[in-house]
Amino acid sequence: MGESDNLAYLNTQPDKESAILVGIQLADTPPDEVRENLDELERLADTAGAMVTDRVIQARPTPDSAFYIGKGKLEELVALKEERRSDIVIFDEELSPRQIRNLENHLQCKVIDRTGLILDIFASNARTSESKTQVEVAQLEYLLPRLTRMWTHLSKQKGGIGTKGPGETQIETDRRLIRTRVVTLKEKLQRIQTQKETQRKGRSEIDQLTLVGYTNAGKSTLMNMLTHATVHVEDRLFATLDSTTRLTVLAGNKRLLITDTVGFIRKLPHHLVASFRSTLEEVRQADLLIHLVDVSHPNFHEHIFAVQDTLREIGIDLKPVLMVFNKIDQVNDPDLLRQVRREYPDSVFVSAWRGINIPELRERILQTLEAGYVSLTARFPVTAGQAIAHLHTIAEVQSTDYAGEEVTIRFRINRRFEESVRKMIQSYQSPVF
């Protein structure tokens, strides 16, 4: 059996596992925020296949270094776990290897944190070779400091939440093997990224738009509405992991490539952000980002900040962004929509599911892209056929005038091509103005 077989994914998933959620309320954390975080954690648990029976919250100035929660609250949790016969306890923050080990020794059941839960969902939803590789890298890097805990229990478990991914491996699999595997996987991701860069070069002349947003904001539904595609849509967190690109045509026969990307979430594990950089490269290449927001969600402001924080983390927060507020058909308070319009005066309000205001959105996309164009005029010798043909490929040619041995071309071009086009024109010792 080879190394890759030792680290194969576990796909065995039992029926609903019963789960208890645990969070702490720090001194500077409002109670509502703790409840909202646990609401989201419950949705994540449901997506992973668990049935949440109880929540445990403790107010503490700081997390306990040994157990995350205090010993008194831990004894309450042990009793509750025994009473409910719970299969798993899920903590809302990332736990240290020591905390997980101590908690499992006391609770005698699986203990995972928010990061492990999200990684589990990603492992379940990964479809392509790229996303599966990205998830495995993230899981292995997460697993590395927790090796002893996982190896102690994997032989006793039958799968379930927190055990998918790197898999039920042999005891001799150690940190050296995992590090070697991570290096191999990252080399594979680099090859995939090189292939994707080649594909992107072939379509670089077309304007590119990327959809970003909090998970379950409706990006895939909007993608389908704008492009008449059939991208998978499901009312679940992280239903989309693999970026999908489709072509659409705007007014004036303007072609546009639209890419749907993985959704973001609060406390998105750094392992995942790093592993999915190649997927998020689609965001980096875009001429325009649509930041899609589920305005019907009570915490949509926090969702906006989480997406903006993630964009900053991956270094693409300076791209042109069009804010689009989705699911307006699910908002019963017109005052809320008026308030959001005042906060974001240049935004668009739509219902992707019902097709409301989609024509307005397409027009705003076109206007925003047009603002990124510059008008130029160039004069070529008529013998510069190859350069003239290339200009027709990457620019919107408005007029072509021949006069003797020269041809004057007026055109509009995306600013990202301006420097290279100027150099090409000047290589013919021709003026550009």
C-alpha positions, 0 to 999 in steps of 0.5 A, a space after each residue: 500500500 502506497 503513501 497516497 493509499 494510506 492517506 485516502 479519504 474516509 467516505 463512510 458517514 453514519 446517520 445523524 450524529 448527535 452533537 453538543 455545541 460549546 462556546 464561551 462569552 469573553 468580557 468584550 463579546 456581546 451575548 448576541 454575538 455568541 448566540 449568532 456564532 453558535 447559530 452559524 455553527 449549528 448550520 455548519 453541523 447540520 451541513 456536516 450531518 449532525 443533529 444538535 441537541 444542546 448548546 453550552 455557553 460559559 462566560 469567562 475572561 479568557 479561555 482555559 488553557 487546558 480545557 477551553 472551558 472551566 473545570 466546573 462547566 466541563 463537569 456539567 458538559 460531561 454529565 450532559 453528554 452522558 445524559 444525551 448519549 452524544 456522539 460528538 462535542 463541537 467547540 466554536 473556536 479552534 482548540 489546541 492539540 492539548 485542549 482536544 486531548 484533555 477534553 476527549 479524555 474527560 468526555 470520552 467522545 469525539 471533540 472537534 472545533 470549528 476549523 475541523 468541522 469546516 474542513 470536514 464539510 469541504 472534504 464532503 463537498 470537494 468534487 474536482 481533483 484540484 479542490 480535493 487536493 486543496 482540502 487534503 493539504 489543509 486537513 493534513 496541516 491541521 492534523 499535523 500537531 494533532 497526530 497523537 489524538 487522531 491516531 489514538 481514536 481513528 482505529 476506534 471510530 467508524 467515520 463520521 464528522 471530523 474523521 473524513 479526509 486524510 483517512 484511517 491510516 496505520 500507526 506508523 504514519 508519522 509527521 515525516 510522512 505527512 510533511 512529505 505528503 503535503 509537499 507532494 500535494 503542493 507540487 500537484 497544486 502548482 502544476 494545476 495552477 500552471 495549467 489554469 494560468 495557461 487557460 486564463 491566457 487564452 481568454 485574457 482578452 475578454 473582460 472578467 467578473 468574479 462573484 464573491 460573497 459569504 457562503 449561501 449568499 446565492 452566488 451560484 443562483 445569480 451565476 445561472 441567472 446571468 449566464 443561463 448556466 446550470 451550476 449546482 445550487 443547494 441551500 447549504 453552506 459551502 455547496 460550491 467549492 470549485 470555481 466555475 466560469 461561464 460566458 455571457 454577452 452584455 448589451 452592445 455584444 460585449 462578451 463577459 466571463 463570469 466566475 463563481 467562487 467558494 463562499 467565505 465565512 467568519 473565522 475561515 480557517 487559515 489552512 483553507 485560505 492558504 490551500 485555496 489560493 489557486 482557486 481564489 486566483 480567479 478573483 485576482 484576475 478579475 476586472 470587476 468583483 461582485 460582492 453578493 450579500 444576502 440582505 435577508 440574513 439578520 447578520 448581513 453586515 457581519 458577513 460583509 466585513 468577513 468577506 472584506 477581511 478575507 479579500 484583504 488577507 489574500 491581497 485583492 481588496 483593491 479590486 473594483 467592487 460592485 455591491 449587490 444585495 440579494 434575496 430582497 424578495 425575502 425582506 419584509 421590512 422596506 425600511 431596512 432596504 431604504 437604510 441599506 440603500 443609504 449606506 451603500 448608494 452605488 449598490 444594486 438590489 436583486 432577487 437572483 432566484 426570482 430574476 428581480 432587477 437582473 436587467 438593471 444589474 447587467 446594465 450596472 455591470 456594463 457601466 462599471 466595466 466601461 469605466 475601466 476603459 481608456 480611449 486611444 488613437 494610434 497610427 500604424 504603417 499599413 504593413 503592420 498587419 499583425 499588430 492591427 489584427 491583434 488590436 482588433 482582438 483585444 480592443 473595441 475598435 471604433 474607427 479605422 482610417 487609411 491615408 496613403 501608407 498609414 492607417 489611423 485606428 481609434 479604439 477603447 481598451 481595458 486599462 490592464 492592456 494599456 501599457 502593453 498596447 502602448 509598447 506594441 504601438 511604439 515598437 513600430 515607431 508609431 504615435 499613440 495619443 
